[in-house]
Amino acid sequence: MKNLIAIALLTFSSFMAILAQNSDALNYLVKIVNTELEINEKYLKYNGAIAHGKSARKVENKRVALIQTVNNSKNTIAIMPCFENDCTLRDSSVSFLTMQFYVLNYDFAKIVNMEDVAEQSYDKMELFMNAQELANDKVEIAGKNVDKVFKEFAKKHNVPLSDKKDEMTKKIERVSAVNKHYSKVYLIFFKAYKQEAYLMDAINRRDYSAAGQNKDALLSISLDGISKLDTLKAYLNDKSLITACRKSLEFYKSEAKDKIGIVIDYFIKAEEGDKLQRTVGSKDPMLITQEERTQFNKVKKELDLLTKSFNTTNPGLNQSRTATLNNWNAVVKSYMERYIPKGD
């Protein structure tokens, strides 16, 4: 199981066609674009490290390096002269990189801290994911604006652009799309996963009233999650995450609807039997009433039946739970390996 910190980065959506003749405007554009290359390379390494199992805290040095590269690029562009009194591309690029620096340095510093507690509850995980989305929205909107200026500059100064995207642009767009799809599926999975943890905790604490409430909540969340999965579009027709999540939710649904009630009933009856045993065992046999004997025998008979059901159900439930979680983790690992390059 893995939650991701995903950072949106700018790549110009159109790149210059290779021209046979030299062009001052082309060279100016290339100089600005080249400042983005190192940023994009470090971004892919940072995101790749997180996508393949490392926490953001453990690869904080990569975020720091990315921030420094953004700042260096900003300073490099800031001292460039305007091109034929046209400062629009330079200034918009500097503004974008300034905002990008702020998001990486401040917004994502808070998000890294949020990661430490995100798995404590679904609400905290949702806040964590939403904080990433809001930070990324800032970058994406600003990126589209500077890309528009880039195209206008090229048109104004007669620099032809190619509609063909370079490989790094494709990689970064793929990373963004992969992370967005994963985040949607992960939140659906995590809500049921966490609810089952509350159910298990209530049973372990022998709080059977809470266990019953959490069982009902797990069934409701599982059914709702399955319904939500029906509306999700697969990334590149790859339904592996959706299928793995659905399999997990089907397990939680079955557990809540048909299985865990047997476990709860067994523990309730076992406690009742233990209490009667202590009561009866503490008395002189001559003082035990017929009503107490009848009740004790009744509970013992009921417990014997429940024990058989418990011994059949509980081991299979534990095995299925482990297998389901292992399957989810394996599918996520495989999914990330297919689409996101590993960080160093």
Sequence and secondary structure as in RCSB ss.txt:
>XXXX:A:sequence
MKNLIAIALLTFSSFMAILAQNSDALNYLVKIVNTELEINEKYLKYNGAIAHGKSARKVENKRVALIQTVNNSKN
TIAIMPCFENDCTLRDSSVSFLTMQFYVLNYDFAKIVNMEDVAEQSYDKMELFMNAQELANDKVEIAGKNVDKVF
KEFAKKHNVPLSDKKDEMTKKIERVSAVNKHYSKVYLIFFKAYKQEAYLMDAINRRDYSAAGQNKDALLSISLDG
ISKLDTLKAYLNDKSLITACRKSLEFYKSEAKDKIGIVIDYFIKAEEGDKLQRTVGSKDPMLITQEERTQFNKVK
KELDLLTKSFNTTNPGLNQSRTATLNNWNAVVKSYMERYIPKGD
>XXXX:A:secstr
            SSEE   SS  HHHHHHHHHHHHHHHHHHHHHHHHHHHHTT  TTTTHHHHHHHHHHHHHHHH
HHHTS  BTTB HHHHHHHHHHHHHHHIIIIIHHHHHHHHHHHTT HHHHHHHHHHHHHHHHHHHHHHHHHHHHH
HHHHHHTT  EES   HHHHHHHHHHHHHHHHHHHHHHHHHHHHHHHHHHHHHHTT HHHHHHHHHHHHHHHHHH
HHHHTT   BTTB HHHHHHHHHHHHHHHIIIIIHHHHHHHHHHHHHHHHHHHHHHTS GGG  HHHHHHHHHHH
HHHHHHHHHHHHHHHHHHHHHHHHHHHHHHHHHHHHHHHS    
